[in-house]
Amino acid sequence: QVQLVESGGGLVQAGDSLRLSCVASGGTFSDYTMGWFRQAPGKEREFVVAIRFITWNTASTYYADSVKGRFTISGDNAKNTVYLKMNSLKPEDTAVYYCAAGRHSLSRDTDKYDYWGQGTQVTVSS
């Protein structure tokens, strides 16, 4: 059973940056595609970005168009941790951000992910 714990959320102003972290335990980190999703009040959960390691230090990534160029996903296999660096934040980025893991190739489909964290709140004020 994989457990995921997110951290790093907070309240920031538009244009600021934040880095979210997701620590995974209970599984072999490199066996999973790791994804970040977000959910704003009254909206469906939305794909943000996913990463899958090909080798120890080489990974494939897949970004939603809405965050491409502003957000960067990375991972540390030694620490079983995936990071989401968010730059140039906008009020529309406000949401609860969830980390997810699944034994599949890169996907934006929530149904492909088997394990989810509890979420971390990101609020961007204008």
C-alpha positions as CSV (number, residue, x, y, z in Angstrom):
1,Q,0.0,0.0,0.0
2,V,1.5,3.3,-1.1
3,Q,1.1,6.3,1.1
4,L,1.5,9.8,-0.1
5,V,1.9,12.9,2.0
6,E,1.9,16.4,0.4
7,S,3.2,19.6,1.9
8,G,4.2,23.1,0.9
9,G,0.9,24.8,0.2
10,G,0.0,28.2,1.5
11,L,-1.3,31.7,0.8
12,V,0.7,33.7,-1.7
13,Q,0.2,36.7,-3.9
14,A,-0.2,36.6,-7.7
15,G,3.2,36.3,-9.3
16,D,4.8,34.5,-6.4
17,S,6.2,31.0,-6.3
18,L,5.6,27.9,-4.2
19,R,7.1,24.5,-4.1
20,L,5.0,21.5,-3.2
21,S,6.4,18.2,-2.0
22,C,5.0,14.7,-2.0
23,V,6.7,12.0,-0.1
24,A,5.8,8.4,-1.0
25,S,6.2,5.3,1.2
26,G,5.2,1.7,1.0
27,G,6.3,1.1,-2.6
28,T,9.2,1.4,-5.0
29,F,9.1,5.0,-6.2
30,S,10.4,4.3,-9.7
31,D,7.6,1.7,-10.3
32,Y,5.0,4.4,-10.4
33,T,3.8,7.3,-12.5
34,M,3.5,10.2,-10.1
35,G,1.0,12.9,-10.8
36,W,-0.2,16.2,-9.4
37,F,-3.9,17.2,-9.7
38,R,-5.9,20.1,-8.3
39,Q,-9.4,20.8,-7.3
40,A,-11.0,24.2,-6.9
41,P,-14.2,24.7,-5.0
42,G,-17.2,23.6,-7.1
43,K,-15.0,22.2,-9.9
44,E,-13.9,18.7,-10.9
45,R,-10.4,17.5,-10.1
46,E,-8.1,18.7,-12.8
47,F,-4.8,17.2,-14.1
48,V,-1.7,19.3,-13.6
49,V,1.4,17.3,-14.5
50,A,2.8,13.7,-14.3
51,I,6.2,12.2,-14.2
52,R,7.6,8.7,-14.7
53,F,11.2,7.8,-14.2
54,I,12.8,5.9,-17.1
55,T,16.2,5.5,-15.4
56,W,17.5,6.6,-12.0
57,N,17.9,10.2,-13.2
58,T,15.9,10.4,-16.4
59,A,12.2,10.9,-16.5
60,S,9.3,11.6,-18.9
61,T,6.9,14.4,-18.0
62,Y,3.5,15.5,-19.2
63,Y,2.0,18.9,-18.4
64,A,-1.4,20.4,-18.7
65,D,-1.5,23.3,-21.1
66,S,-2.7,25.7,-18.3
67,V,0.6,25.3,-16.4
68,K,3.1,24.6,-19.1
69,G,6.0,27.0,-18.8
70,R,5.1,28.0,-15.2
71,F,5.1,24.8,-13.3
72,T,7.9,22.2,-13.2
73,I,7.8,18.7,-11.8
74,S,10.8,16.9,-10.6
75,G,11.7,13.9,-8.4
76,D,14.3,12.5,-6.1
77,N,14.4,8.8,-6.2
78,A,16.7,8.6,-3.2
79,K,14.1,10.5,-1.1
80,N,11.0,8.9,-2.7
81,T,9.8,12.5,-3.2
82,V,8.3,14.4,-6.1
83,Y,8.2,18.2,-6.2
84,L,6.0,20.7,-8.0
85,K,7.6,24.1,-8.4
86,M,5.0,26.7,-9.3
87,N,6.1,30.0,-10.6
88,S,4.1,33.1,-11.7
89,L,1.1,31.9,-9.8
90,K,-2.3,33.2,-10.7
91,P,-5.5,33.5,-8.7
92,E,-7.0,30.8,-10.9
93,D,-4.3,28.4,-9.6
94,T,-6.1,28.4,-6.3
95,A,-7.1,24.9,-5.4
96,V,-6.3,21.9,-3.2
97,Y,-3.4,20.1,-4.8
98,Y,-3.2,16.4,-4.7
99,C,-0.4,14.0,-5.3
100,A,-1.2,10.6,-6.9
101,A,0.5,7.4,-7.9
102,G,-0.3,4.7,-10.3
103,R,1.3,1.7,-12.1
104,H,0.7,3.0,-15.6
105,S,2.3,5.2,-18.3
106,L,1.9,9.0,-18.2
107,S,-1.7,9.8,-18.0
108,R,-4.0,12.8,-17.2
109,D,-6.9,10.3,-16.3
110,T,-7.7,10.3,-12.6
111,D,-9.0,6.7,-12.9
112,K,-5.5,5.5,-13.8
113,Y,-4.1,6.6,-10.4
114,D,-4.5,4.1,-7.5
115,Y,-3.2,6.1,-4.6
116,W,-3.8,9.7,-3.5
117,G,-2.6,12.0,-0.8
118,Q,-4.7,14.1,1.4
119,G,-4.1,17.3,-0.5
120,T,-2.5,20.7,0.3
121,Q,-4.2,24.0,-0.1
122,V,-2.8,26.6,-2.4
123,T,-4.4,30.1,-2.3
124,V,-3.3,32.8,-4.7
125,S,-4.6,36.3,-3.9
126,S,-4.8,39.0,-6.6
